[in-house]
Amino acid sequence: MPKNKRIRRSDPTAASSAPYSLSDKSSINNNDASSSRNKPEGASNLVAPNTSLGQHFLKNPAVVTAIVAKAGLKSTDTVLEIGPGTGNMTIPLLQQSKNVVAIEYDTRMVREVLKRVEGTSSERKLKVIQGDAIKTRFPFFDVCVANVPYQISSALVFKLLSHRPMFRCAVMMFQEEFALRLTARPGEALYCRLSVNCQLLAKVDQLMKVGRNNFRPPPKVESRVVRIELRNPPPPVNFTEWDGMIRLLFNRKNKTLRSVLLTKPTIKMLNENMRTQRA
């Protein structure tokens, strides 16, 4: 996904708590609904992507098929899809799982993905929640599949790392540089706080590279698909305290540990924390 300027989103609290279904005719206008009844499952009109939301629709069916295959779905699985867009990946996910819960911020895409399954055998297997994926409480799921906008990549990864109950895996597509940070090793240029925390809490595998021309419109950068599996049992650390330390260390990445820890603000903070702990 390309780097886009982060935008301010309105509070989706009310929307995120209310799932859409095809029985709710207020969510689809009558003309769209009537015309879609004659379309086969998987058919779709071209809808203009909103690039300010990081929307770049995956248009290559071969890439979609490969991503779904790498998710290793079972017929009993509940799948969480973040950002279904027009439903190009939603349809095969529905065909290989028990049900799909999709979280979509753009109300236009909510209507589109619902139209894709109207009148088909997959209609009852799909639930769409309109809202911000970062602010929306995730339902239970076995597998997460997502084509992730760049703006929410880091926040979404950290949300998944802390999600309970544990899920089996997440297969996600990110901007290439972000994806490589997830598996970067000490000493490499991309090694960062994200690398440390992700590798502490999960096993991450690079699955495939996806070129820009597989999207509509083409983004400015290449993408990669990764598989994230939470470590079970999780490491016996207080993650809040651990992350605070890692954040401190990587704020001045090119300094030695000694120089970072001996700054006056850091010493003051450590002393205050120690007094709080002893109280």
Secondary structure as a PSIPRED ss2 file (coil, helix, strand):
# PSIPRED VFORMAT (PSIPRED V4.0)

   1 M C   1.000  0.000  0.000
   2 P C   1.000  0.000  0.000
   3 K C   1.000  0.000  0.000
   4 N C   1.000  0.000  0.000
   5 K C   1.000  0.000  0.000
   6 R C   1.000  0.000  0.000
   7 I C   1.000  0.000  0.000
   8 R C   1.000  0.000  0.000
   9 R C   1.000  0.000  0.000
  10 S C   1.000  0.000  0.000
  11 D C   1.000  0.000  0.000
  12 P C   1.000  0.000  0.000
  13 T H   0.000  1.000  0.000
  14 A H   0.000  1.000  0.000
  15 A H   0.000  1.000  0.000
  16 S H   0.000  1.000  0.000
  17 S C   1.000  0.000  0.000
  18 A C   1.000  0.000  0.000
  19 P E   0.000  0.000  1.000
  20 Y E   0.000  0.000  1.000
  21 S C   1.000  0.000  0.000
  22 L C   1.000  0.000  0.000
  23 S C   1.000  0.000  0.000
  24 D C   1.000  0.000  0.000
  25 K H   0.000  1.000  0.000
  26 S H   0.000  1.000  0.000
  27 S H   0.000  1.000  0.000
  28 I C   1.000  0.000  0.000
  29 N C   1.000  0.000  0.000
  30 N H   0.000  1.000  0.000
  31 N H   0.000  1.000  0.000
  32 D H   0.000  1.000  0.000
  33 A H   0.000  1.000  0.000
  34 S H   0.000  1.000  0.000
  35 S H   0.000  1.000  0.000
  36 S H   0.000  1.000  0.000
  37 R C   1.000  0.000  0.000
  38 N C   1.000  0.000  0.000
  39 K C   1.000  0.000  0.000
  40 P C   1.000  0.000  0.000
  41 E C   1.000  0.000  0.000
  42 G C   1.000  0.000  0.000
  43 A C   1.000  0.000  0.000
  44 S C   1.000  0.000  0.000
  45 N C   1.000  0.000  0.000
  46 L C   1.000  0.000  0.000
  47 V C   1.000  0.000  0.000
  48 A C   1.000  0.000  0.000
  49 P C   1.000  0.000  0.000
  50 N C   1.000  0.000  0.000
  51 T H   0.000  1.000  0.000
  52 S H   0.000  1.000  0.000
  53 L H   0.000  1.000  0.000
  54 G C   1.000  0.000  0.000
  55 Q C   1.000  0.000  0.000
  56 H C   1.000  0.000  0.000
  57 F E   0.000  0.000  1.000
  58 L E   0.000  0.000  1.000
  59 K C   1.000  0.000  0.000
  60 N C   1.000  0.000  0.000
  61 P H   0.000  1.000  0.000
  62 A H   0.000  1.000  0.000
  63 V H   0.000  1.000  0.000
  64 V H   0.000  1.000  0.000
  65 T H   0.000  1.000  0.000
  66 A H   0.000  1.000  0.000
  67 I H   0.000  1.000  0.000
  68 V H   0.000  1.000  0.000
  69 A H   0.000  1.000  0.000
  70 K H   0.000  1.000  0.000
  71 A C   1.000  0.000  0.000
  72 G C   1.000  0.000  0.000
  73 L C   1.000  0.000  0.000
  74 K C   1.000  0.000  0.000
  75 S C   1.000  0.000  0.000
  76 T C   1.000  0.000  0.000
  77 D C   1.000  0.000  0.000
  78 T E   0.000  0.000  1.000
  79 V E   0.000  0.000  1.000
  80 L E   0.000  0.000  1.000
  81 E E   0.000  0.000  1.000
  82 I E   0.000  0.000  1.000
  83 G C   1.000  0.000  0.000
  84 P C   1.000  0.000  0.000
  85 G C   1.000  0.000  0.000
  86 T C   1.000  0.000  0.000
  87 G C   1.000  0.000  0.000
  88 N C   1.000  0.000  0.000
  89 M C   1.000  0.000  0.000
  90 T H   0.000  1.000  0.000
  91 I H   0.000  1.000  0.000
  92 P H   0.000  1.000  0.000
  93 L H   0.000  1.000  0.000
  94 L H   0.000  1.000  0.000
  95 Q H   0.000  1.000  0.000
  96 Q H   0.000  1.000  0.000
  97 S C   1.000  0.000  0.000
  98 K C   1.000  0.000  0.000
  99 N E   0.000  0.000  1.000
 100 V E   0.000  0.000  1.000
 101 V E   0.000  0.000  1.000
 102 A E   0.000  0.000  1.000
 103 I E   0.000  0.000  1.000
 104 E E   0.000  0.000  1.000
 105 Y C   1.000  0.000  0.000
 106 D C   1.000  0.000  0.000
 107 T H   0.000  1.000  0.000
 108 R H   0.000  1.000  0.000
 109 M H   0.000  1.000  0.000
 110 V H   0.000  1.000  0.000
 111 R H   0.000  1.000  0.000
 112 E H   0.000  1.000  0.000
 113 V H   0.000  1.000  0.000
 114 L H   0.000  1.000  0.000
 115 K H   0.000  1.000  0.000
 116 R H   0.000  1.000  0.000
 117 V H   0.000  1.000  0.000
 118 E C   1.000  0.000  0.000
 119 G C   1.000  0.000  0.000
 120 T C   1.000  0.000  0.000
 121 S C   1.000  0.000  0.000
 122 S C   1.000  0.000  0.000
 123 E H   0.000  1.000  0.000
 124 R H   0.000  1.000  0.000
 125 K H   0.000  1.000  0.000
 126 L E   0.000  0.000  1.000
 127 K E   0.000  0.000  1.000
 128 V E   0.000  0.000  1.000
 129 I E   0.000  0.000  1.000
 130 Q E   0.000  0.000  1.000
 131 G C   1.000  0.000  0.000
 132 D C   1.000  0.000  0.000
 133 A C   1.000  0.000  0.000
 134 I C   1.000  0.000  0.000
 135 K C   1.000  0.000  0.000
 136 T C   1.000  0.000  0.000
 137 R C   1.000  0.000  0.000
 138 F C   1.000  0.000  0.000
 139 P C   1.000  0.000  0.000
 140 F C   1.000  0.000  0.000
 141 F C   1.000  0.000  0.000
 142 D C   1.000  0.000  0.000
 143 V E   0.000  0.000  1.000
 144 C E   0.000  0.000  1.000
 145 V E   0.000  0.000  1.000
 146 A E   0.000  0.000  1.000
 147 N E   0.000  0.000  1.000
 148 V C   1.000  0.000  0.000
 149 P C   1.000  0.000  0.000
 150 Y H   0.000  1.000  0.000
 151 Q H   0.000  1.000  0.000
 152 I H   0.000  1.000  0.000
 153 S H   0.000  1.000  0.000
 154 S H   0.000  1.000  0.000
 155 A H   0.000  1.000  0.000
 156 L H   0.000  1.000  0.000
 157 V H   0.000  1.000  0.000
 158 F H   0.000  1.000  0.000
 159 K H   0.000  1.000  0.000
 160 L H   0.000  1.000  0.000
 161 L H   0.000  1.000  0.000
 162 S C   1.000  0.000  0.000
 163 H C   1.000  0.000  0.000
 164 R C   1.000  0.000  0.000
 165 P C   1.000  0.000  0.000
 166 M C   1.000  0.000  0.000
 167 F C   1.000  0.000  0.000
 168 R C   1.000  0.000  0.000
 169 C E   0.000  0.000  1.000
 170 A E   0.000  0.000  1.000
 171 V E   0.000  0.000  1.000
 172 M E   0.000  0.000  1.000
 173 M E   0.000  0.000  1.000
 174 F E   0.000  0.000  1.000
 175 Q E   0.000  0.000  1.000
 176 E H   0.000  1.000  0.000
 177 E H   0.000  1.000  0.000
 178 F H   0.000  1.000  0.000
 179 A H   0.000  1.000  0.000
 180 L H   0.000  1.000  0.000
 181 R H   0.000  1.000  0.000
 182 L H   0.000  1.000  0.000
 183 T H   0.000  1.000  0.000
 184 A C   1.000  0.000  0.000
 185 R C   1.000  0.000  0.000
 186 P C   1.000  0.000  0.000
 187 G C   1.000  0.000  0.000
 188 E C   1.000  0.000  0.000
 189 A C   1.000  0.000  0.000
 190 L C   1.000  0.000  0.000
 191 Y C   1.000  0.000  0.000
 192 C C   1.000  0.000  0.000
 193 R H   0.000  1.000  0.000
 194 L H   0.000  1.000  0.000
 195 S H   0.000  1.000  0.000
 196 V H   0.000  1.000  0.000
 197 N H   0.000  1.000  0.000
 198 C H   0.000  1.000  0.000
 199 Q H   0.000  1.000  0.000
 200 L H   0.000  1.000  0.000
 201 L H   0.000  1.000  0.000
 202 A E   0.000  0.000  1.000
 203 K E   0.000  0.000  1.000
 204 V E   0.000  0.000  1.000
 205 D E   0.000  0.000  1.000
 206 Q E   0.000  0.000  1.000
 207 L E   0.000  0.000  1.000
 208 M E   0.000  0.000  1.000
 209 K E   0.000  0.000  1.000
 210 V E   0.000  0.000  1.000
 211 G C   1.000  0.000  0.000
 212 R H   0.000  1.000  0.000
 213 N H   0.000  1.000  0.000
 214 N H   0.000  1.000  0.000
 215 F E   0.000  0.000  1.000
 216 R E   0.000  0.000  1.000
 217 P C   1.000  0.000  0.000
 218 P C   1.000  0.000  0.000
 219 P C   1.000  0.000  0.000
 220 K C   1.000  0.000  0.000
 221 V C   1.000  0.000  0.000
 222 E C   1.000  0.000  0.000
 223 S E   0.000  0.000  1.000
 224 R E   0.000  0.000  1.000
 225 V E   0.000  0.000  1.000
 226 V E   0.000  0.000  1.000
 227 R E   0.000  0.000  1.000
 228 I E   0.000  0.000  1.000
 229 E E   0.000  0.000  1.000
 230 L E   0.000  0.000  1.000
 231 R C   1.000  0.000  0.000
 232 N C   1.000  0.000  0.000
 233 P C   1.000  0.000  0.000
 234 P C   1.000  0.000  0.000
 235 P C   1.000  0.000  0.000
 236 P C   1.000  0.000  0.000
 237 V C   1.000  0.000  0.000
 238 N C   1.000  0.000  0.000
 239 F H   0.000  1.000  0.000
 240 T H   0.000  1.000  0.000
 241 E H   0.000  1.000  0.000
 242 W H   0.000  1.000  0.000
 243 D H   0.000  1.000  0.000
 244 G H   0.000  1.000  0.000
 245 M H   0.000  1.000  0.000
 246 I H   0.000  1.000  0.000
 247 R H   0.000  1.000  0.000
 248 L H   0.000  1.000  0.000
 249 L H   0.000  1.000  0.000
 250 F H   0.000  1.000  0.000
 251 N H   0.000  1.000  0.000
 252 R C   1.000  0.000  0.000
 253 K C   1.000  0.000  0.000
 254 N C   1.000  0.000  0.000
 255 K C   1.000  0.000  0.000
 256 T C   1.000  0.000  0.000
 257 L H   0.000  1.000  0.000
 258 R H   0.000  1.000  0.000
 259 S H   0.000  1.000  0.000
 260 V H   0.000  1.000  0.000
 261 L H   0.000  1.000  0.000
 262 L C   1.000  0.000  0.000
 263 T C   1.000  0.000  0.000
 264 K H   0.000  1.000  0.000
 265 P H   0.000  1.000  0.000
 266 T H   0.000  1.000  0.000
 267 I H   0.000  1.000  0.000
 268 K H   0.000  1.000  0.000
 269 M H   0.000  1.000  0.000
 270 L H   0.000  1.000  0.000
 271 N H   0.000  1.000  0.000
 272 E H   0.000  1.000  0.000
 273 N H   0.000  1.000  0.000
 274 M H   0.000  1.000  0.000
 275 R H   0.000  1.000  0.000
 276 T H   0.000  1.000  0.000
 277 Q H   0.000  1.000  0.000
 278 R H   0.000  1.000  0.000
 279 A C   1.000  0.000  0.000
